Amino acid sequence: MNSKFLVKRPIITEKITANSHLGQYGFVVEPEATKNEVRKAVEGIYKVKVTGVNIINVKPKSRHYGRRLRVKPGYKKAIVTLQKGQKLDILPQ
């Protein structure tokens, strides 16, 4: 799979922002992505050295919208740990 389209977008949440000082960043990735593919994609896109990748499958959830029951789709996210001293400039200032 093309690494350019493997990583969809970064995740900007309070928990991920708090872990950025540890060199950990989160990304939404394609459902068929593997750890090695995510590692190569992040290293290629952001020009950094990745030391670890953790993958989490987020399950779909049911939500009520008024009287209707809808399903919020699930997704796959990757928590990427960078080599000590490296940073990404994806977080808002």
N, C-alpha and C positions, 0 to 999 in steps of 0.2 A: 504494500500500500504506500502511496505517496506520503512522505513525512510532512509535507506542507499542510495537508488536509487531515492529518492524524490528530493533531492537537487543535481542538475547536476554539477554546477561549480560556483565559485564566479565571480562577475563582477568586472573588474578592469578598471575603467574609471576615468577621471579627476574629474568629479562631485562626484562620489561615494568616491573617495579617499579624497576629500575635506571634506566630511561629516563624515569621520572616527573619527575625534576628538569629534564628537557629539555622538559617539557610534552607528552609522548607517552603515550597510554593505549591499551589494546587492548580490543576488544569482539568477541564472537561475534555475527555478524549472519545474517540470512536469506540463503539461497543466491542469491536473485534480486535482492539489494540492490545498488544502484549507489553510486558515491562521493558524488554529490549528495544522494541520499536519506539516506545515513548522516550526512552533514554536517548536514542539516536536522533529522534525528532527535536527534542529540546536542546540537545547539544548543537544540532545543525542550525536551528532557528535563532537561538539566543547566544551562541558562541561561548558557552560555559562548560565546565566539567561536572557531570552528574555522578554522585557517589551512590545514590540509592533511589529506588522507585517503589512506592507502595500503591497498589491498585485497590479501589473500593467500588463495588457495584451497588448503587443506590436503587432501592426497589421502588416501583411505582406506588403512589399513594392515592387513596380515594379522598375527594374533597366535595363538600356540598357548596354549590353555587345557587343560592336561593333554594328552590325545591328540587333542583336537579342534582344528581350525583355524577360527578365527572372524575376521570382518572388523570392525575398529574403524572406524566411519563417518567420512567426511571432513566438513569444515565450512568455512565462509568466515569469515575474521577481518578486522577493520579496525583499523589503527593510526591513531589520530586525534591530530593535533598541534594544540595550543591556542595562542591568542595569548599573547605574552610576559606573564608576571605572573599568569596565571590557573591555577587548580588544580581538580582534582576530588577529592572526598572519598570515593573508592571503595576505596582501599587500606586493609588492616587496619593498625592501629597497633601 
